[in-house]
Amino acid sequence: MLLSTFALFLLPCMQAPTPALQRALISDDAVARFEAAREIATGDERTQSWILEEEEKGTAQYQRAILLAASLMGTEKTFAMVERASKRGRKADPNRAFALLLYGSFHPDAGIEASRDWDRCVTSFEQACLLSGLLSRPERLVVAPWPSLITSEKDAALIGVLDVALRLTGSKALGNHALSEAAVMLTSVNPRLDPLPAGLFEQQKQASYPDMWRLTARRTPERSLEDLQNQALVDEHIGLVLCLFEVQGKHRQALFHHDRSRAMGPTEQAWLWGAAGELGLEIPGPTKPTLELHQVAGVLGLAQQNLKKAKEIAQSYSKVAGRAFSLNASFTTRWTAGTILALSGMEADRLLLQQAFEKASGVERQRLNPIWKFANHGFEDETLRSYWLRHWIRDLGGSWIGYLDAEGRRWTAYLLLGGSTEAKNREPLSVAYPELEVLPKDYAVDHVLYRDLAEFLLSDEYRWNQ
């Protein structure tokens, strides 16, 4: 997510973006443009100056990539640039719509002055972009005057976004449209919220939204263990792994054991193992010579409930984690393995982390910094330890929060670009749900803006906050 201001001083000096990066910024390929923007965002003060010099230069597509880089860099000056791009004009503008989404998602002041921010928007589409971004701070949307500003529009799409914010902050939804119903179902996986009455699901129109949202929603009375064990974990049914939170405690270990052999994809494995750890279930040791990311989500989840037991399990993974950490593995595999080494508490693992941390620079050093502190008993404070464990589990897509991150992105993408050519051509939006596509769009269905919206909304940078 956001690179904080102090991170700039941890990063090595970086010249203005290379010619290759600058060429990528003008590409018609949204993936190439946004990958270049992400790399540029890790730059130093000279890179910041270059970004500011590019303000309002180039094509609209180029400008959106520059705005993403500015948002991810996250300094006072780059935030000011995004804020300027989000100011009201005389008519709808695709760059302002994108800037409003980024402003709501990242700017520290977004949402504090409701009337000021609401006035930035010219159309309901721009209002939805702003509100969708503000779901990164949903607590701001539920404070007056936001609810009255939103409901006064009498727009089902805008009320749907408000309902997401209300549910994320533990309140009841207001609307009865498919968007609001879907928001209620999605957020019900949060174990801090009451489960939904089973009778509710008999009233819903199954074709109104993806079947996963209905199947995964936590309900009471609970579904039987036998019924859940007879379900195939394929396609939209993969969300059923989160029924670990629904069944009674005596059935949870049996369901976890049953689902472990049936959950094939990395996404549902991360949901399943993260949930099992969070519920304090028995997490098995390694069965293969390689470290798998979903296993780490399970061990870290267990550490939130039973730190002593999690340390024992981490020690059983120490050998495979050390191998993964030492090899020329991906950045994600290395930092993930590092959390196991830190949790194990073994001196050999600590020394391995120390050597890596001393050699690391830039983004890798920034990622290893809290892991190194964890290894050196820097997280004796339970609140701080819980924060980082939760943060790492989330980055691995684990448990209910990983599910809500993934499907929350899909909900917002259906809202903002549903019905567009881009949605029809992109997973996981290719199946149309007209009842989720009620927001009036400002642009033709084949407008390039929808490509950029999809590339941001379906990325790890966009998250609802819980």
Secondary structure, DSSP 8 states (H G I E B T S, - for coil): ----GGGGGTS----S--HHHHHHHT-S-HHHHHHHHHHHTT--HHHHHHHHHTTT-S-HHHHHHHHHHHHHH--HHHHHHHHHHTS--SS--HHHHHHHHHHHHH-TTTTTSHHHHHTT-SSHHHHHHHHHHHTTSHHHHTSTTHHHHHHTT--HHHHHHHHHHHHHTT------SHHHHHHHHHHTTSTTS--EETHHHHHS-GGGS-HHHHHHS-EES---HHHHHTS---GGGGGGGGGGGTS-HHHHHHHHHHHHTT--SHHHHHHHHHHHHHTT-------SSS--HHHHHHHHHHHHH-HHHHHHHHHHTHHHHHHHHHSS--HHHHHHHHHHHHHH--HHHHHHHHHHHHH--HHHHHHHHHHHHHHTTTT-SHHHHHHHHHHHHHHTT-HHHHHHHHHHHHHHHHHHHTTSHHHHTSTTS-S--GGG--S--SS-TT-THHHHHHHHHTSTT-----
